[in-house]
Amino acid sequence: MSDWLDEINWNQEGLVPAIAQDHKTGRVLMMAWMNREALALTAAEGRAIYWSRSRGKLWRKGEESGHVQKLHELRLDCDADVIILQVEQLGGIACHTGRESCFYRVYENGAWKTVDPVLKDPHAIYHKGNAHE
């Protein structure tokens, strides 16, 4: 039996892009990166665990904010180089800006317009003042 992780086309850094999508509404919440360990742990623990390129370590979504992503389903695209996580976003906030989704800006008339409200002040979410989890 082959290892399911071997079927993934990891990039040169050993990473694969992972898109978190609300399992009920289909809204794209965020995109992050996973290495082999992060993906294996995500499947094993039933929650989203990413690889933080800026910190060079595993990042358990919600470890600082409490906004855990409970895994409902993992999907792999046809080229085996993108993962989609169908998740339940606990607390309703996926973005470090305090919004539901990281995709809160829409291109309109040559500029990016913010269209989604801040649901919770990021300073109230992150006790240590970190910009990202």
DRENFI-179005 format. One line per field, with one value per atom (N, C-alpha, C, O): residue number from 0; residue in one letter; atom name; x, z, y. Coordinates in nm, 4 decimals, decimal comma. Atoms other than C-alpha are relative to their C-alpha. Layout:
// DRENFI-179005
vofi [NUM; ...]
bavex [a; ...]
koltor [CA; ...]
xx [X; ...]
zz [Z; ...]
yy [Y; ...]
// end
This chain:
// DRENFI-179005
vofi [0; 0; 0; 0; 1; 1; 1; 1; 2; 2; 2; 2; 3; 3; 3; 3; 4; 4; 4; 4; 5; 5; 5; 5; 6; 6; 6; 6; 7; 7; 7; 7; 8; 8; 8; 8; 9; 9; 9; 9; 10; 10; 10; 10; 11; 11; 11; 11; 12; 12; 12; 12; 13; 13; 13; 13; 14; 14; 14; 14; 15; 15; 15; 15; 16; 16; 16; 16; 17; 17; 17; 17; 18; 18; 18; 18; 19; 19; 19; 19; 20; 20; 20; 20; 21; 21; 21; 21; 22; 22; 22; 22; 23; 23; 23; 23; 24; 24; 24; 24; 25; 25; 25; 25; 26; 26; 26; 26; 27; 27; 27; 27; 28; 28; 28; 28; 29; 29; 29; 29; 30; 30; 30; 30; 31; 31; 31; 31; 32; 32; 32; 32; 33; 33; 33; 33; 34; 34; 34; 34; 35; 35; 35; 35; 36; 36; 36; 36; 37; 37; 37; 37; 38; 38; 38; 38; 39; 39; 39; 39; 40; 40; 40; 40; 41; 41; 41; 41; 42; 42; 42; 42; 43; 43; 43; 43; 44; 44; 44; 44; 45; 45; 45; 45; 46; 46; 46; 46; 47; 47; 47; 47; 48; 48; 48; 48; 49; 49; 49; 49; 50; 50; 50; 50; 51; 51; 51; 51; 52; 52; 52; 52; 53; 53; 53; 53; 54; 54; 54; 54; 55; 55; 55; 55; 56; 56; 56; 56; 57; 57; 57; 57; 58; 58; 58; 58; 59; 59; 59; 59; 60; 60; 60; 60; 61; 61; 61; 61; 62; 62; 62; 62; 63; 63; 63; 63; 64; 64; 64; 64; 65; 65; 65; 65; 66; 66; 66; 66; 67; 67; 67; 67; 68; 68; 68; 68; 69; 69; 69; 69; 70; 70; 70; 70; 71; 71; 71; 71; 72; 72; 72; 72; 73; 73; 73; 73; 74; 74; 74; 74; 75; 75; 75; 75; 76; 76; 76; 76; 77; 77; 77; 77; 78; 78; 78; 78; 79; 79; 79; 79; 80; 80; 80; 80; 81; 81; 81; 81; 82; 82; 82; 82; 83; 83; 83; 83; 84; 84; 84; 84; 85; 85; 85; 85; 86; 86; 86; 86; 87; 87; 87; 87; 88; 88; 88; 88; 89; 89; 89; 89; 90; 90; 90; 90; 91; 91; 91; 91; 92; 92; 92; 92; 93; 93; 93; 93; 94; 94; 94; 94; 95; 95; 95; 95; 96; 96; 96; 96; 97; 97; 97; 97; 98; 98; 98; 98; 99; 99; 99; 99; 100; 100; 100; 100; 101; 101; 101; 101; 102; 102; 102; 102; 103; 103; 103; 103; 104; 104; 104; 104; 105; 105; 105; 105; 106; 106; 106; 106; 107; 107; 107; 107; 108; 108; 108; 108; 109; 109; 109; 109; 110; 110; 110; 110; 111; 111; 111; 111; 112; 112; 112; 112; 113; 113; 113; 113; 114; 114; 114; 114; 115; 115; 115; 115; 116; 116; 116; 116; 117; 117; 117; 117; 118; 118; 118; 118; 119; 119; 119; 119; 120; 120; 120; 120; 121; 121; 121; 121; 122; 122; 122; 122; 123; 123; 123; 123; 124; 124; 124; 124; 125; 125; 125; 125; 126; 126; 126; 126; 127; 127; 127; 127; 128; 128; 128; 128; 129; 129; 129; 129; 130; 130; 130; 130; 131; 131; 131; 131; 132; 132; 132; 132]
bavex [m; m; m; m; s; s; s; s; d; d; d; d; w; w; w; w; l; l; l; l; d; d; d; d; e; e; e; e; i; i; i; i; n; n; n; n; w; w; w; w; n; n; n; n; q; q; q; q; e; e; e; e; g; g; g; g; l; l; l; l; v; v; v; v; p; p; p; p; a; a; a; a; i; i; i; i; a; a; a; a; q; q; q; q; d; d; d; d; h; h; h; h; k; k; k; k; t; t; t; t; g; g; g; g; r; r; r; r; v; v; v; v; l; l; l; l; m; m; m; m; m; m; m; m; a; a; a; a; w; w; w; w; m; m; m; m; n; n; n; n; r; r; r; r; e; e; e; e; a; a; a; a; l; l; l; l; a; a; a; a; l; l; l; l; t; t; t; t; a; a; a; a; a; a; a; a; e; e; e; e; g; g; g; g; r; r; r; r; a; a; a; a; i; i; i; i; y; y; y; y; w; w; w; w; s; s; s; s; r; r; r; r; s; s; s; s; r; r; r; r; g; g; g; g; k; k; k; k; l; l; l; l; w; w; w; w; r; r; r; r; k; k; k; k; g; g; g; g; e; e; e; e; e; e; e; e; s; s; s; s; g; g; g; g; h; h; h; h; v; v; v; v; q; q; q; q; k; k; k; k; l; l; l; l; h; h; h; h; e; e; e; e; l; l; l; l; r; r; r; r; l; l; l; l; d; d; d; d; c; c; c; c; d; d; d; d; a; a; a; a; d; d; d; d; v; v; v; v; i; i; i; i; i; i; i; i; l; l; l; l; q; q; q; q; v; v; v; v; e; e; e; e; q; q; q; q; l; l; l; l; g; g; g; g; g; g; g; g; i; i; i; i; a; a; a; a; c; c; c; c; h; h; h; h; t; t; t; t; g; g; g; g; r; r; r; r; e; e; e; e; s; s; s; s; c; c; c; c; f; f; f; f; y; y; y; y; r; r; r; r; v; v; v; v; y; y; y; y; e; e; e; e; n; n; n; n; g; g; g; g; a; a; a; a; w; w; w; w; k; k; k; k; t; t; t; t; v; v; v; v; d; d; d; d; p; p; p; p; v; v; v; v; l; l; l; l; k; k; k; k; d; d; d; d; p; p; p; p; h; h; h; h; a; a; a; a; i; i; i; i; y; y; y; y; h; h; h; h; k; k; k; k; g; g; g; g; n; n; n; n; a; a; a; a; h; h; h; h; e; e; e; e]
koltor [N; CA; C; O; N; CA; C; O; N; CA; C; O; N; CA; C; O; N; CA; C; O; N; CA; C; O; N; CA; C; O; N; CA; C; O; N; CA; C; O; N; CA; C; O; N; CA; C; O; N; CA; C; O; N; CA; C; O; N; CA; C; O; N; CA; C; O; N; CA; C; O; N; CA; C; O; N; CA; C; O; N; CA; C; O; N; CA; C; O; N; CA; C; O; N; CA; C; O; N; CA; C; O; N; CA; C; O; N; CA; C; O; N; CA; C; O; N; CA; C; O; N; CA; C; O; N; CA; C; O; N; CA; C; O; N; CA; C; O; N; CA; C; O; N; CA; C; O; N; CA; C; O; N; CA; C; O; N; CA; C; O; N; CA; C; O; N; CA; C; O; N; CA; C; O; N; CA; C; O; N; CA; C; O; N; CA; C; O; N; CA; C; O; N; CA; C; O; N; CA; C; O; N; CA; C; O; N; CA; C; O; N; CA; C; O; N; CA; C; O; N; CA; C; O; N; CA; C; O; N; CA; C; O; N; CA; C; O; N; CA; C; O; N; CA; C; O; N; CA; C; O; N; CA; C; O; N; CA; C; O; N; CA; C; O; N; CA; C; O; N; CA; C; O; N; CA; C; O; N; CA; C; O; N; CA; C; O; N; CA; C; O; N; CA; C; O; N; CA; C; O; N; CA; C; O; N; CA; C; O; N; CA; C; O; N; CA; C; O; N; CA; C; O; N; CA; C; O; N; CA; C; O; N; CA; C; O; N; CA; C; O; N; CA; C; O; N; CA; C; O; N; CA; C; O; N; CA; C; O; N; CA; C; O; N; CA; C; O; N; CA; C; O; N; CA; C; O; N; CA; C; O; N; CA; C; O; N; CA; C; O; N; CA; C; O; N; CA; C; O; N; CA; C; O; N; CA; C; O; N; CA; C; O; N; CA; C; O; N; CA; C; O; N; CA; C; O; N; CA; C; O; N; CA; C; O; N; CA; C; O; N; CA; C; O; N; CA; C; O; N; CA; C; O; N; CA; C; O; N; CA; C; O; N; CA; C; O; N; CA; C; O; N; CA; C; O; N; CA; C; O; N; CA; C; O; N; CA; C; O; N; CA; C; O; N; CA; C; O; N; CA; C; O; N; CA; C; O; N; CA; C; O; N; CA; C; O; N; CA; C; O; N; CA; C; O; N; CA; C; O; N; CA; C; O; N; CA; C; O; N; CA; C; O; N; CA; C; O; N; CA; C; O; N; CA; C; O; N; CA; C; O; N; CA; C; O; N; CA; C; O; N; CA; C; O; N; CA; C; O; N; CA; C; O; N; CA; C; O; N; CA; C; O; N; CA; C; O]
xx [0,0839; 0,0000; 0,0879; 0,1814; -0,0817; 0,1402; -0,0459; -0,1611; 0,0284; 0,1577; -0,0764; -0,0290; 0,0823; -0,1164; 0,0738; 0,0446; -0,0782; 0,1304; 0,0969; 0,1355; -0,0903; 0,3567; -0,0679; -0,0005; 0,0742; 0,0828; -0,0058; -0,0475; 0,0056; 0,1130; 0,1245; 0,2360; -0,1109; 0,3274; 0,0444; -0,0025; -0,0543; 0,5164; 0,0873; 0,1508; -0,0865; 0,6947; 0,1459; 0,1769; -0,1438; 1,0726; 0,0326; 0,1318; -0,0213; 1,0432; -0,0685; -0,0654; 0,0698; 0,8427; -0,1356; -0,1846; 0,1279; 0,5184; -0,1073; -0,0775; 0,1142; 0,1721; -0,0966; -0,1187; 0,0988; -0,0817; -0,1259; -0,1705; 0,1197; -0,3835; -0,1042; -0,0793; 0,1089; -0,7116; -0,1035; -0,1520; 0,1037; -0,9520; -0,1321; -0,1413; 0,1310; -1,3160; -0,1058; -0,0996; 0,1081; -1,6270; -0,0794; -0,1264; 0,0624; -1,7834; -0,1484; -0,2052; 0,1430; -2,1395; -0,0259; -0,1066; 0,0291; -2,1259; 0,0868; 0,0495; -0,0921; -1,8306; 0,0903; 0,1746; -0,0831; -1,6730; 0,1463; 0,1772; -0,1427; -1,2949; 0,0399; 0,0187; -0,0355; -1,1613; 0,1443; 0,1724; -0,1412; -0,7855; 0,0804; 0,0314; -0,0957; -0,4856; 0,1262; 0,1696; -0,1263; -0,1753; 0,0783; 0,0365; -0,0861; 0,1015; 0,0041; -0,0098; -0,0174; 0,1423; 0,1242; 0,1518; -0,1042; 0,4446; -0,0567; -0,1713; 0,0464; 0,4214; -0,0496; -0,1543; 0,0386; 0,4075; -0,1312; -0,2172; 0,1219; 0,1385; -0,1222; -0,2263; 0,1129; -0,0845; -0,0315; -0,1481; 0,0210; -0,0346; -0,0683; -0,1606; 0,0595; -0,1173; -0,1420; -0,2277; 0,1355; -0,4203; -0,0962; -0,2041; 0,0842; -0,5610; -0,0156; -0,1245; 0,0025; -0,4702; -0,0799; -0,1528; 0,0627; -0,5992; -0,1380; -0,2124; 0,1306; -0,9030; -0,0138; -0,1236; 0,0004; -0,8050; 0,1105; 0,2081; -0,0967; -0,6126; 0,1305; 0,1338; -0,1355; -0,2392; 0,0817; 0,0892; -0,0730; -0,0238; 0,1485; 0,1918; -0,1421; 0,3440; 0,0171; -0,0153; -0,0260; 0,4372; 0,1369; 0,2396; -0,1273; 0,7025; 0,0762; 0,1989; -0,0668; 0,7751; 0,0643; 0,1701; -0,0547; 0,8310; 0,0771; 0,1480; -0,0720; 0,9667; -0,0416; 0,0416; 0,0487; 0,7455; -0,1462; -0,2146; 0,1408; 0,4116; -0,0866; -0,0484; 0,0943; 0,1141; -0,1358; -0,2022; 0,1330; -0,1959; -0,0985; -0,1035; 0,0944; -0,4672; -0,0852; -0,1498; 0,0778; -0,6292; 0,0779; 0,0225; -0,0774; -0,3426; 0,0125; 0,0253; -0,0046; -0,3291; -0,1360; -0,1722; 0,1269; -0,6673; -0,1181; -0,2187; 0,1132; -0,8866; -0,0888; -0,1860; 0,0806; -1,0224; 0,0462; 0,1024; -0,0399; -0,9614; -0,0833; -0,2008; 0,0717; -1,0542; -0,0177; 0,0779; 0,0324; -1,2280; -0,0155; -0,0959; -0,0022; -1,1643; -0,1228; -0,1584; 0,1109; -1,4619; 0,0412; -0,0029; -0,0410; -1,2938; 0,1270; 0,1459; -0,1186; -0,9617; -0,0226; -0,0715; 0,0074; -0,9562; 0,1315; 0,1975; -0,1212; -0,6671; -0,0421; -0,1271; 0,0390; -0,6887; 0,0577; 0,1361; -0,0345; -0,6358; 0,1499; 0,1979; -0,1448; -0,2654; 0,0743; 0,1972; -0,0545; -0,2112; 0,0956; 0,1919; -0,0890; -0,0551; -0,0725; -0,0134; 0,0764; -0,3301; -0,0955; -0,1601; 0,0900; -0,5226; -0,1139; -0,0923; 0,1109; -0,8680; -0,0446; -0,0678; 0,0512; -0,9751; -0,1411; -0,1622; 0,1361; -1,3486; -0,0025; 0,0157; -0,0115; -1,3621; -0,1217; -0,2003; 0,0900; -1,5859; 0,0901; 0,1758; -0,0831; -1,4322; -0,0587; -0,1572; 0,0498; -1,4795; 0,0221; 0,1296; -0,0074; -1,5507; -0,0352; -0,0526; 0,0423; -1,6391; 0,1024; 0,0700; -0,1047; -1,3081; 0,1201; 0,1785; -0,1170; -1,0341; 0,1200; 0,2344; -0,1076; -0,8318; 0,0580; -0,0138; -0,0662; -0,5762; -0,0438; -0,0121; 0,0528; -0,7470; -0,1319; -0,1887; 0,1258; -1,0542; -0,1218; -0,2351; 0,1094; -1,2615; -0,0286; 0,0524; 0,0391; -1,4468; 0,0978; 0,1350; -0,0864; -1,2212; 0,1178; 0,1083; -0,1156; -0,8767; -0,0258; 0,0450; 0,0324; -1,0357; -0,1137; -0,2279; 0,1002; -1,2163; 0,0099; -0,0622; -0,0136; -1,1037; -0,0429; -0,0091; 0,0507; -1,2723; 0,0587; 0,0656; -0,0526; -1,1182; -0,1160; -0,2073; 0,1066; -1,3370; 0,0586; 0,1248; -0,0428; -1,2589; 0,1469; 0,1821; -0,1442; -0,8821; 0,0564; 0,1714; -0,0485; -0,8551; -0,0606; -0,1623; 0,0511; -0,9029; -0,0907; -0,0497; 0,0996; -1,2148; -0,0281; -0,0584; 0,0324; -1,2653; -0,1515; -0,2218; 0,1447; -1,6111; -0,0521; -0,1730; 0,0422; -1,6161; 0,0379; 0,1472; -0,0289; -1,6368; 0,0953; 0,1073; -0,0782; -1,3967; -0,1000; -0,1778; 0,0936; -1,5883; 0,0514; -0,0263; -0,0613; -1,3424; 0,1354; 0,2129; -0,1263; -1,0523; 0,1162; 0,1200; -0,1132; -0,7278; 0,0776; 0,1321; -0,0713; -0,5735; -0,0692; -0,0052; 0,0739; -0,8468; 0,0147; -0,0073; -0,0158; -0,7789; 0,1357; 0,1480; -0,1379; -0,4016; 0,0594; 0,0864; -0,0490; -0,2736; 0,1406; 0,1761; -0,1397; 0,0876; 0,0191; 0,1309; -0,0106; 0,0089; 0,0600; 0,1034; -0,0540; 0,1268; -0,0939; -0,2159; 0,0816; 0,0069; -0,0669; -0,1847; 0,0540; -0,0403; 0,0108; 0,0930; -0,0087; -0,1052; 0,1297; 0,1565]
zz [0,0000; 0,0000; 0,0000; 0,0794; 0,0076; -0,0963; 0,1042; 0,1475; -0,0963; 0,1427; -0,0720; -0,1733; 0,0635; 0,0574; -0,0125; -0,1030; 0,0068; 0,1267; -0,1178; -0,1664; 0,1147; -0,1518; -0,1312; -0,2306; 0,1216; -0,4052; -0,0246; -0,1318; 0,0124; -0,3440; -0,0709; -0,0444; 0,0692; -0,5746; 0,0830; 0,0627; -0,0866; -0,3120; -0,0836; -0,1789; 0,0745; -0,4362; 0,0434; 0,1229; -0,0277; -0,4167; 0,1488; 0,1960; -0,1444; -0,0504; 0,0818; 0,2049; -0,0710; 0,0337; 0,0529; 0,1518; -0,0446; 0,0654; -0,1067; -0,2242; 0,0895; -0,0874; 0,0478; 0,1681; -0,0428; -0,0905; 0,0504; -0,0053; -0,0622; 0,1285; 0,0152; 0,0777; -0,0038; 0,0902; 0,1006; 0,0916; -0,0984; 0,3845; -0,0475; -0,0782; 0,0505; 0,2812; 0,1028; 0,1604; -0,0925; 0,4998; -0,0536; -0,1674; 0,0464; 0,4808; -0,0281; -0,1001; 0,0238; 0,4836; -0,1145; -0,2031; 0,0975; 0,2732; -0,1247; -0,2294; 0,1132; 0,0451; -0,0102; -0,0996; 0,0060; 0,1179; 0,0270; 0,1187; -0,0216; 0,0849; 0,1170; 0,1149; -0,1216; 0,4253; -0,0024; 0,0381; -0,0003; 0,3759; -0,0827; -0,1224; 0,0653; 0,2027; 0,0844; 0,1310; -0,0733; 0,3796; -0,0624; -0,1632; 0,0514; 0,3256; 0,0985; 0,2194; -0,0831; 0,4533; -0,0475; -0,1671; 0,0344; 0,4682; 0,0303; 0,0731; -0,0190; 0,4954; 0,1425; 0,1623; -0,1398; 0,8760; 0,0317; 0,0999; -0,0263; 0,8847; -0,0570; 0,0084; 0,0616; 0,6449; 0,0730; 0,0955; -0,0737; 0,8279; 0,1342; 0,1728; -0,1290; 1,1619; -0,0156; 0,0686; 0,0273; 1,0119; -0,0125; 0,0468; 0,0179; 0,9045; 0,1312; 0,1636; -0,1248; 1,2351; 0,1105; 0,1848; -0,1100; 1,4666; -0,0339; 0,0560; 0,0385; 1,2645; 0,0143; 0,0353; -0,0055; 1,2728; -0,0908; -0,1163; 0,0938; 1,0393; 0,0695; 0,1683; -0,0469; 1,1006; -0,1232; -0,2179; 0,1158; 0,8630; 0,0316; 0,1444; -0,0172; 0,8088; -0,0144; -0,1189; 0,0040; 0,8927; -0,0626; -0,0023; 0,0668; 0,6430; 0,0722; 0,0806; -0,0670; 0,8341; 0,1320; 0,1687; -0,1286; 1,1656; -0,0111; 0,0818; 0,0211; 1,0189; 0,0948; 0,1415; -0,0901; 1,2321; -0,0274; -0,0983; 0,0121; 1,2502; 0,0664; 0,1670; -0,0487; 1,3076; 0,0116; -0,0889; -0,0247; 1,4655; -0,0005; 0,0934; 0,0146; 1,3433; 0,1250; 0,1666; -0,1204; 1,6481; 0,1284; 0,2366; -0,1228; 1,8897; 0,0832; 0,2054; -0,0746; 1,9817; 0,0052; 0,1073; 0,0097; 1,8680; 0,0564; 0,0952; -0,0372; 1,9662; -0,1189; -0,1054; 0,1202; 1,6097; -0,0759; -0,1851; 0,0538; 1,5406; -0,1236; -0,1319; 0,1164; 1,2051; 0,0162; 0,0051; -0,0160; 1,2638; -0,1391; -0,2201; 0,1319; 0,9668; -0,0245; 0,0587; 0,0420; 0,7853; -0,1161; -0,1259; 0,1160; 0,4640; -0,0603; -0,0610; 0,0761; 0,2772; -0,1451; -0,1739; 0,1427; -0,1022; -0,0664; -0,0276; 0,0782; -0,3474; -0,1442; -0,1987; 0,1373; -0,6909; -0,1013; -0,0658; 0,1062; -1,0246; -0,0257; -0,0665; 0,0193; -1,0464; 0,1270; 0,1284; -0,1295; -0,6850; 0,0589; 0,1272; -0,0524; -0,6017; 0,0764; 0,1047; -0,0842; -0,4080; 0,0863; 0,0390; -0,0961; -0,0991; 0,0319; 0,0466; -0,0546; -0,0023; 0,1286; 0,1326; -0,1278; 0,3579; 0,0156; 0,0155; -0,0341; 0,4208; 0,1522; 0,2194; -0,1446; 0,7722; 0,0603; -0,0079; -0,0822; 1,0443; 0,0717; 0,1509; -0,0587; 1,1466; 0,1354; 0,1425; -0,1339; 1,5231; 0,0285; 0,0015; -0,0280; 1,6337; -0,1197; -0,1055; 0,1182; 1,2757; -0,0590; -0,1489; 0,0476; 1,2181; -0,0439; 0,0358; 0,0521; 0,9943; -0,0146; -0,0056; 0,0329; 0,9242; 0,1235; 0,2184; -0,1127; 1,1571; 0,0136; 0,1131; -0,0081; 1,0776; 0,0762; 0,0956; -0,0731; 1,2705; -0,0901; -0,0469; 0,0952; 0,9591; -0,0203; 0,0136; 0,0283; 0,8542; -0,0954; -0,0756; 0,1047; 0,5511; -0,0244; -0,0037; 0,0398; 0,4428; -0,1327; -0,1684; 0,1305; 0,1073; 0,0168; -0,0204; -0,0327; 0,2135; -0,0870; -0,0643; 0,0896; -0,0629; -0,1418; -0,1913; 0,1349; -0,4034; -0,0913; -0,0546; 0,0980; -0,7131; -0,0629; -0,1196; 0,0525; -0,8183; -0,0512; 0,0235; 0,0589; -1,0540; 0,0247; 0,0627; -0,0099; -1,0413; 0,1398; 0,1590; -0,1381; -0,6641; 0,0770; 0,0368; -0,0889; -0,3871; 0,1038; 0,1763; -0,0937; -0,1832; 0,1076; 0,0763; -0,1115; 0,1625; 0,0106; 0,0235; 0,0007; 0,1668; 0,1203; 0,1425; -0,1162; 0,4800; 0,1289; 0,1383; -0,1259; 0,8330; 0,0900; 0,0795; -0,1062; 1,1171; 0,1043; 0,1572; -0,0969; 1,3477; 0,1425; 0,2377; -0,1317; 1,6352; -0,0173; -0,1053; 0,0055; 1,6953; 0,0183; 0,1166; -0,0106; 1,6293; 0,1311; 0,1805; -0,1277; 1,9446; 0,1137; 0,2113; -0,1009; 2,1462; -0,0213; 0,0705; 0,0326; 1,9698; 0,0414; 0,1014; -0,0212; 1,9992; 0,1207; 0,1194; -0,1264; 2,3507; -0,0109; 0,0579; 0,0120; 2,2397; -0,1098; -0,1323; 0,1052; 1,9562; -0,1291; -0,2121; 0,1247; 1,6823; -0,1144; -0,0989; 0,1166; 1,3369; -0,0555; -0,0910; 0,0493; 1,2244; 0,1122; 0,2029; -0,0998; 1,4277; -0,0144; 0,0605]
yy [-0,1187; 0,0000; 0,1243; 0,1342; -0,1212; 0,3405; 0,1016; 0,1011; -0,1053; 0,6332; 0,1115; 0,1629; -0,1034; 0,8853; 0,1322; 0,2104; -0,1236; 1,1675; -0,0001; 0,1062; 0,0099; 1,0396; 0,0377; 0,0646; -0,0347; 1,1140; 0,1503; 0,1941; -0,1453; 1,4886; 0,0512; 0,0062; -0,0662; 1,7008; 0,1202; 0,2322; -0,1045; 1,9003; 0,0928; 0,0476; -0,0915; 2,2145; -0,0175; -0,1063; 0,0131; 2,2674; 0,0125; -0,0432; -0,0176; 2,3703; -0,1095; -0,1065; 0,1063; 2,0574; 0,0434; -0,0112; -0,0553; 2,2547; -0,0183; -0,0394; 0,0016; 2,2434; 0,1090; 0,1229; -0,0993; 2,5301; -0,0689; -0,1692; 0,0562; 2,4609; 0,1104; 0,2135; -0,0971; 2,6450; -0,0488; -0,1616; 0,0325; 2,6495; 0,0595; 0,1783; -0,0387; 2,6630; -0,0388; -0,1475; 0,0308; 2,6816; -0,1191; -0,1168; 0,1239; 2,3361; 0,0152; -0,0669; -0,0205; 2,4743; 0,0975; 0,0694; -0,1058; 2,7928; -0,0082; 0,0448; 0,0051; 2,7132; 0,1223; 0,1288; -0,1201; 3,0518; -0,0357; -0,1117; 0,0184; 3,0540; 0,0893; 0,2105; -0,0723; 3,1530; 0,0496; 0,1624; -0,0364; 3,1551; -0,0979; -0,2037; 0,0880; 3,0063; 0,0014; 0,1068; 0,0103; 2,8819; -0,1153; -0,1722; 0,1060; 2,6272; -0,1156; -0,0970; 0,1190; 2,2733; -0,0742; -0,0831; 0,0960; 2,0504; -0,1384; -0,1515; 0,1377; 1,6732; -0,0242; -0,0858; 0,0191; 1,6780; 0,0713; 0,0155; -0,0769; 1,9497; -0,0710; -0,0776; 0,0689; 1,7569; -0,1303; -0,1625; 0,1250; 1,4279; 0,0275; -0,0443; -0,0347; 1,5936; 0,0527; 0,0260; -0,0493; 1,7703; -0,1174; -0,1171; 0,1182; 1,4351; -0,0772; -0,1246; 0,0779; 1,2680; 0,0690; 0,0033; -0,0739; 1,5438; 0,0556; 0,0950; -0,0511; 1,6542; 0,1495; 0,2010; -0,1467; 2,0206; 0,0517; -0,0188; -0,0560; 2,2509; 0,0348; 0,1082; -0,0297; 2,2603; 0,0352; -0,0431; -0,0496; 2,4619; 0,0105; -0,0128; -0,0287; 2,5367; 0,1504; 0,2067; -0,1435; 2,8950; 0,0236; -0,0075; -0,0274; 3,0006; 0,1106; 0,1053; -0,1112; 3,3221; -0,0422; 0,0089; 0,0450; 3,1423; -0,1306; -0,1691; 0,1244; 2,8183; -0,1109; -0,1887; 0,1042; 2,5968; -0,0307; 0,0431; 0,0356; 2,4200; 0,1061; 0,1659; -0,1010; 2,6490; -0,0657; -0,0907; 0,0560; 2,4995; 0,1155; 0,1950; -0,1105; 2,7341; 0,0105; -0,0856; -0,0248; 2,8888; -0,0140; 0,0052; 0,0212; 2,8195; 0,1276; 0,1210; -0,1262; 3,1894; 0,0681; 0,1267; -0,0718; 3,3220; -0,0771; -0,0177; 0,0831; 3,0285; -0,0334; -0,1078; 0,0207; 3,0297; -0,1244; -0,1162; 0,1298; 2,6625; -0,0329; 0,0028; 0,0504; 2,5108; -0,1503; -0,2270; 0,1420; 2,1777; -0,0617; -0,0155; 0,0616; 1,9510; -0,0878; -0,1712; 0,0856; 1,7977; -0,0891; -0,2036; 0,0779; 1,6842; 0,0588; 0,1805; -0,0403; 1,6961; -0,0385; -0,1478; 0,0300; 1,7172; 0,0375; 0,1338; -0,0226; 1,6994; 0,0274; -0,0429; -0,0332; 1,8626; -0,0983; -0,1864; 0,0948; 1,6852; -0,0101; -0,1158; 0,0020; 1,7818; -0,0407; -0,0480; 0,0410; 1,6739; 0,1034; 0,0686; -0,1039; 2,0118; 0,1111; 0,2152; -0,0931; 2,1948; -0,0823; -0,1758; 0,0645; 2,0850; 0,0969; 0,2171; -0,0786; 2,2069; -0,0680; -0,1888; 0,0474; 2,1714; 0,0539; 0,1752; -0,0401; 2,1757; 0,0067; -0,0948; -0,0183; 2,3211; 0,0677; 0,1336; -0,0802; 2,4502; 0,0991; 0,0601; -0,1036; 2,7821; 0,0389; 0,1123; -0,0317; 2,8029; 0,1477; 0,2013; -0,1432; 3,1587; 0,0863; 0,2073; -0,0742; 3,2578; 0,0945; 0,1721; -0,0906; 3,4380; -0,0819; -0,1553; 0,0707; 3,2981; 0,0927; 0,0480; -0,0940; 3,6138; 0,0685; 0,1002; -0,0681; 3,7724; 0,1452; 0,2103; -0,1367; 4,1068; 0,0045; 0,1120; 0,0056; 3,9886; -0,0165; 0,0045; 0,0198; 3,9144; -0,1486; -0,2349; 0,1385; 3,6002; -0,0671; -0,1827; 0,0540; 3,5514; 0,0925; 0,2135; -0,0807; 3,6671; 0,0704; 0,1646; -0,0574; 3,7495; 0,1004; 0,0736; -0,1008; 4,0671; 0,1247; 0,2219; -0,1150; 4,3051; -0,0390; -0,1465; 0,0218; 4,3342; 0,1069; 0,2242; -0,0938; 4,4930; 0,0764; 0,0163; -0,0845; 4,7864; 0,1297; 0,2018; -0,1272; 5,0737; 0,0313; 0,1430; -0,0224; 5,0276; 0,0015; 0,0411; -0,0011; 4,9880; -0,1165; -0,1729; 0,1043; 4,7318; 0,0639; 0,1545; -0,0526; 4,8012; -0,1043; -0,2194; 0,0895; 4,6474; -0,0112; 0,0890; 0,0206; 4,4906; -0,0793; -0,0852; 0,0780; 4,2732; 0,0721; 0,1278; -0,0687; 4,4137; -0,0792; -0,2013; 0,0629; 4,3447; -0,0479; 0,0315; 0,0562; 4,1114; 0,0118; 0,0188; -0,0152; 4,1405; 0,0677; 0,0304; -0,0727; 4,3790; -0,0979; -0,1719; 0,0927; 4,1878; 0,0130; -0,0857; -0,0182; 4,3391; -0,0741; -0,1132; 0,0757; 4,1703; -0,1511; -0,2302; 0,1429; 3,8377; -0,0513; -0,1581; 0,0462; 3,8188; 0,0689; 0,1890; -0,0537; 3,8630; 0,0556; 0,1513; -0,0413; 3,8987; 0,1046; 0,1509; -0,1008; 4,1416; -0,0509; 0,0290; 0,0544; 3,9021; 0,0334; 0,0266; -0,0333; 4,0046; -0,1255; -0,1224; 0,1270; 3,6431; -0,1025; -0,0898; 0,1070; 3,3326; -0,0727; -0,1666]
// end
